């Protein structure tokens, strides 16, 4: 296990609570990548140093700490320019990477689908392109481990021209995959099935929710970015009303633009949904900050107009009195996705939000027509179907999509 020293700079715009969350998140990223944080170096500073991110004095301290702990690598929270990376590495004489490359390394480990691997390759190559000159020397000392996984290790000896050609090739292949995904999305949209999108801070419990609500067998773990490849599952309620639910990569603070760009199609999966389930770890001391991160990124992605249900997960880890102290958004539900009662509460919340988007109707239906109603039960949310023996007909109370025409 590689020994890592993490480094973070707190500027005037970053509160103590937000900075603490950043450094905890960086440690969790290292843990997820398979490393061990042996020391943490932080500095409060008005602005980033143009040469080293941190000041010269703090850099000397970092050098001493790295040597004392026999660290294998230093990882900065702040994204480093190629020159900053080279400058710090020259002073420390050990491999230095930033959070962006750490995230890409985790993605390289996790990507399973063809699309996921292409997206990771694209992001890694675009990250490596301006860094080739100083990066090869660092890689020669890594001998595997954090920062060396994925397509980067086979591309470092190639020149920029070849790498640019590779990037164009990947973009072309991704475009073909995205075109197929778009056709699948349009087909789902045309089916009038109610679509849910799972979105939220990484490690908030999205995969647990999709597993327990739809009986899907997705990878779930107490790790960041446990899910990379978009996953859509279909499930039905007891009245046969059908829904789809799509899980995507989790958000973190300051999700690097190249990662958003590379995973564009992944995030696109949730642009056309009828209801976004924004999942928040209610037990986290940073729940409010994490929710704010998700809201900000939804706004940046132009997805802030989609109807939302806030799902405060892991509520079983809270004392009852604590729930009342949380300033949570509405509409919302508090659940534990591990418990059956929690999933039932979530479904109730989903149905309540669905009803606000659908038209409510009551109709009298003859026995001869009832088969058509049974056939449409996956699209029409049938709340009650009662047979009147005296009148020999059914009285049906139901909700239907506003643009759905009854036959």
C-alpha positions in Angstrom: 0.0 0.0 0.0 1.5 3.3 -1.1 2.1 5.9 1.7 0.6 9.2 0.7 0.9 12.8 2.1 -2.1 14.9 1.2 -1.9 18.7 0.7 -4.6 21.3 0.8 -4.7 25.1 0.6 -7.6 27.0 2.2 -8.3 30.4 0.7 -10.5 33.2 2.1 -13.5 32.0 0.2 -13.5 28.6 1.8 -15.0 28.1 5.2 -13.4 26.0 7.8 -16.2 23.4 7.6 -16.0 23.3 3.8 -12.2 22.9 3.9 -12.4 20.1 6.5 -14.8 18.3 4.1 -12.4 18.8 1.2 -9.5 17.2 3.1 -11.7 14.3 4.4 -12.9 13.7 0.8 -9.3 13.7 -0.4 -8.4 11.1 2.2 -11.4 9.0 1.1 -10.3 9.2 -2.5 -6.8 8.0 -1.5 -8.4 5.1 0.4 -10.6 4.3 -2.6 -7.5 4.2 -4.9 -5.8 1.8 -2.5 -3.4 4.2 -0.8 -2.8 5.1 2.8 -2.7 8.7 4.0 0.2 8.9 6.5 0.3 12.7 6.9 -1.7 15.8 6.0 -0.3 19.2 5.2 -2.6 22.3 5.1 -2.1 26.0 4.8 -4.3 29.1 5.0 -3.4 31.6 2.4 -5.1 34.5 0.6 -4.3 33.1 -2.9 -2.5 30.2 -4.5 1.2 30.5 -5.0 1.9 30.6 -8.8 4.9 28.4 -8.5 4.1 25.8 -5.8 0.4 26.2 -4.9 1.5 26.5 -1.2 4.2 29.0 0.1 7.9 28.2 0.0 8.1 27.7 3.8 5.2 25.3 3.7 6.8 23.5 0.8 9.9 23.0 2.9 7.8 21.6 5.7 6.1 19.3 3.2 9.5 18.0 2.1 10.6 17.2 5.6 7.3 15.5 6.5 7.4 13.4 3.3 10.9 12.3 4.1 10.1 11.6 7.8 7.2 9.3 6.8 9.0 7.8 3.8 6.1 8.8 1.6 5.7 7.3 -1.8 3.7 10.2 -3.2 2.3 13.6 -2.5 -1.3 14.5 -3.6 -2.6 18.0 -3.8 -6.3 18.9 -3.4 -5.9 21.8 -5.8 -5.6 21.2 -9.5 -2.1 21.9 -10.5 -0.8 23.4 -13.8 1.9 21.5 -15.6 4.5 24.0 -14.4 3.3 23.9 -10.8 3.4 20.1 -10.8 7.0 20.1 -12.2 8.2 22.7 -9.8 6.9 20.9 -6.7 8.1 17.6 -7.9 11.6 19.0 -8.5 11.7 20.3 -4.9 10.4 17.1 -3.3 12.0 14.5 -5.6 9.1 12.1 -5.3 6.0 11.7 -7.5 3.4 14.5 -7.1 -0.1 14.4 -8.5 -3.3 16.4 -7.9 -6.9 15.4 -7.1 -7.9 15.3 -10.7 -5.4 12.6 -11.6 -6.3 10.7 -8.5 -10.0 10.7 -9.5 -9.0 9.6 -13.1 -7.0 6.8 -11.6 -10.0 5.6 -9.6 -12.1 5.8 -12.7 -9.5 3.7 -14.6 -9.9 1.0 -11.9 -13.7 1.1 -11.9 -14.7 1.5 -15.5 -16.3 -1.8 -16.7 -18.3 -1.0 -19.8 -16.9 -0.1 -23.2 -18.3 3.4 -22.9 -16.9 3.9 -19.4 -13.4 2.8 -20.5 -13.5 5.1 -23.5 -14.6 8.1 -21.3 -11.8 7.4 -18.8 -9.3 7.1 -21.6 -10.5 10.4 -23.1 -10.2 12.3 -19.8 -6.8 10.8 -19.0 -5.3 11.6 -22.4 -6.6 15.1 -22.3 -5.1 15.5 -18.8 -1.8 14.1 -19.9 -1.4 16.0 -23.1 0.0 19.3 -21.6 1.9 17.4 -19.0 4.0 14.9 -21.1 7.3 16.7 -20.6 7.5 16.3 -16.8 5.2 13.4 -16.4 7.3 10.6 -17.9 10.1 11.1 -15.4 7.6 10.8 -12.5 6.0 7.7 -14.0 9.4 6.0 -14.3 9.6 6.1 -10.5 6.1 5.0 -9.8 6.3 1.4 -10.9 2.6 0.9 -10.9 0.1 2.1 -8.2 -1.8 5.4 -7.9 -1.5 7.7 -10.8 -0.2 5.0 -13.2 -3.3 3.0 -14.1 -5.4 3.2 -17.3 -4.3 4.2 -20.7 -1.8 6.8 -19.3 0.9 4.2 -18.7 0.9 3.1 -22.4 0.8 6.6 -23.9 3.5 8.5 -22.0 6.3 7.7 -24.5 4.2 8.9 -27.5 4.5 12.4 -28.7 1.7 15.0 -28.6 0.8 14.4 -32.2 0.1 10.7 -31.7 -1.8 11.5 -28.4 -4.0 14.1 -30.2 -4.8 11.5 -32.8 -5.7 9.0 -30.1 -8.0 11.6 -28.5 -9.8 12.2 -31.8 -10.3 8.4 -32.3 -11.8 8.0 -28.8 -14.1 11.0 -29.3 -15.4 9.4 -32.5 -16.0 6.0 -30.8 -17.7 7.8 -27.9 -20.0 9.6 -30.4 -21.1 6.3 -31.8 -21.8 4.9 -28.3 -23.7 8.1 -27.3 -25.8 7.9 -30.5 -26.9 4.4 -29.6 -27.6 5.6 -26.0 -29.7 8.5 -27.4 -31.8 6.1 -29.4 -32.4 4.0 -26.3 -33.3 7.2 -24.3 -35.8 8.3 -27.0 -37.4 4.8 -27.0 -37.8 5.0 -23.2 -39.2 8.5 -23.5 -41.7 7.5 -26.2 -43.0 4.6 -24.0 -44.7 7.1 -21.5 -43.1 5.1 -18.6 -42.4 7.3 -15.6 -38.6 7.9 -15.4 -36.6 8.4 -12.3 -33.0 9.7 -12.1 -30.7 9.0 -9.1 -28.2 11.7 -8.5 -26.3 13.0 -5.5 -23.0 13.2 -3.7 -20.8 10.2 -4.1 -21.1 7.5 -1.4 -24.6 8.8 -0.4 -26.2 5.4 -1.0 -27.5 5.6 -4.6 -26.5 2.1 -5.6 -28.1 0.7 -2.4 -31.3 2.4 -3.4 -31.3 1.1 -6.9 -30.5 -2.4 -5.7 -33.3 -2.5 -3.1 -36.0 -0.6 -5.1 -35.5 -2.6 -8.3 -33.7 -5.8 -7.2 -30.8 -4.9 -9.5 -27.4 -6.3 -8.7 -25.2 -3.3 -8.9 -21.8 -2.8 -7.2 -22.3 -1.1 -3.8 -19.5 -0.3 -1.4 -18.5 2.3 1.2 -16.2 3.9 -1.4 -16.3 7.0 -3.5 -17.3 6.5 -7.2 -18.6 3.0 -6.6 -20.7 3.5 -9.7 -19.3 4.8 -13.0 -21.3 3.3 -15.8 -24.9 4.6 -16.1 -27.4 1.9 -15.1 -31.1 1.9 -15.9 -33.5 -0.6 -14.4 -37.2 -1.1 -14.8 -39.5 -2.1 -11.9 -43.2 -2.2 -11.1 -45.3 -1.3 -8.2 -48.0 -3.7 -6.8 -50.7 -2.0 -9.0 -48.4 -2.8 -12.0 -47.4 0.8 -12.6 -44.0 0.7 -14.3 -41.1 3.0 -13.6 -37.5 3.2 -14.8 -34.6 4.3 -12.5 -31.2 5.4 -13.7 -28.1 5.6 -11.5 -25.0 7.7 -12.5 -21.6 8.7 -11.2 -21.7 10.5 -7.9 -20.8 14.2 -7.5 -18.0 15.6 -5.4 -16.9 19.2 -4.7 -15.5 20.9 -7.7 -15.9 18.0 -10.1 -13.2 18.7 -12.7 -14.6 20.0 -16.0 -12.8 17.4 -18.0 -14.6 14.7 -16.0 -17.9 16.3 -16.6 -17.1 16.6 -20.3 -15.9 13.0 -20.5 -19.0 11.7 -18.7 -21.3 13.9 -20.6 -23.4 11.0 -21.9 -23.6 9.5 -18.4 -25.0 12.7 -17.0 -27.3 13.0 -20.1 -29.1 9.9 -18.9 -30.8 12.0 -16.2 -31.6 15.1 -18.3 -34.9 13.7 -19.6 -36.2 12.1 -16.5 -39.6 13.0 -14.9 -38.2 13.1 -11.4 -34.7 13.5 -10.0 -34.0 11.7 -6.7 -31.2 13.8 -5.1 -29.7 11.5 -2.5 -27.9 13.0 0.5 -26.1 11.2 3.4 -28.1 12.6 6.3 -25.7 11.2 8.8 -22.7 13.1 7.4 -21.7 16.1 9.4 -21.2 17.8 6.0 -24.7 16.9 4.7 -25.7 20.6 4.1 -22.4 21.3 2.2 -22.7 18.2 0.1 -26.3 19.0 -0.8 -25.2 22.5 -1.8 -22.5 21.0 -4.0 -25.1 18.9 -5.8 -27.5 21.8 -6.2 -24.7 24.0 -7.7 -23.7 21.3 -10.1 -27.2 20.7 -11.2 -27.5 24.4 -12.0 -24.2 24.3 -13.9 -25.5 21.4 -15.9 -28.8 23.1 -16.7 -30.7 20.4 -14.8 -32.1 22.6 -12.0 -35.6 22.8 -13.7 -36.3 19.1 -13.4 -38.7 18.1 -10.6 -36.8 16.9 -7.5 -37.4 14.7 -4.5 -34.6 15.0 -1.9 -33.8 11.7 -0.4 -32.1 11.9 3.0 -30.5 8.5 3.3 -28.9 6.8 6.4 -31.5 8.4 8.6 -31.2 5.3 10.9 -27.8 6.7 12.0 -29.5 9.9 13.3 -31.1 10.4 16.6 -34.8 11.3 16.3 -34.1 14.7 17.7 -31.4 15.4 15.2 -33.8 15.2 12.2 -35.6 18.3 13.5 -32.3 20.2 13.6 -31.5 19.6 10.0 -32.5 22.4 7.5 -33.6 20.1 4.7 -35.0 20.9 1.3 -38.6 20.1 0.2 -40.1 17.9 -1.1 -38.2 15.3 0.8 -38.2 11.9 2.6 -35.9 10.5 5.4 -35.1 6.9 4.8 -32.6 4.1 5.4 -32.1 2.4 2.0 -31.0 -0.8 3.8 -34.4 -1.2 5.4 -37.7 -2.3 3.8 -39.6 0.4 5.5 -37.2 3.0 4.1 -37.8 1.8 0.5 -41.5 1.8 1.1 -41.3 5.5 2.4 -39.3 6.3 -0.7 -41.8 4.8 -3.1 -44.6 6.7 -1.3 -42.6 9.9 -1.8 -42.1 9.1 -5.5 -45.8 8.4 -6.1 -46.7 11.6 -4.3 -44.5 13.6 -6.7 -45.7 11.6 -9.7 -49.3 12.6 -8.9 -48.4 16.3 -9.1 -47.3 15.8 -12.7 -50.2 13.5 -13.8 -53.9 14.2 -14.4 -56.3 12.7 -12.0 -59.5 11.1 -13.5 -62.4 8.9 -12.5 -64.2 6.8 -15.0 -66.9 4.1 -15.3 -65.7 1.1 -17.3 -67.8 -1.8 -18.6 -66.5 -5.4 -18.0 -65.8 -5.7 -21.7 -63.4 -2.8 -21.6 -61.6 -3.8 -18.4 -58.9 -5.8 -20.3 -57.7 -2.6 -21.9 -57.3 -1.0 -18.5 -55.3 -3.9 -17.2 -53.1 -3.7 -20.3 -52.4 0.0 -19.7 -51.8 -0.5 -15.9 -48.0 0.0 -16.4 -48.6 3.6 -17.7 -51.8 4.6 -15.8 -51.4 4.7 -12.0 -54.6 3.0 -11.0 -55.4 4.0 -7.5 -58.7 2.1 -7.2 -60.7 -0.3 -9.4 -64.0 -1.2 -7.8 -66.7 -3.4 -9.3 -70.4 -2.3 -8.8 -72.5 -5.5 -8.9 -75.8 -3.5 -9.2 -74.6 -1.5 -12.2 -72.4 -4.2 -13.6 -69.4 -1.9 -14.2 -66.1 -0.9 -12.7 -65.4 2.5 -11.1 -61.8 3.4 -11.8 -59.8 6.2 -10.0 -56.4 6.7 -11.7 -53.6 9.1 -12.7 -52.4 9.4 -16.3 -49.5 11.3 -18.0 -50.8 14.7 -19.2 -50.0 14.0 -22.9 -51.2 10.4 -22.8 -54.4 9.8 -24.9 -56.8 7.2 -23.6 -57.9 4.8 -26.3 
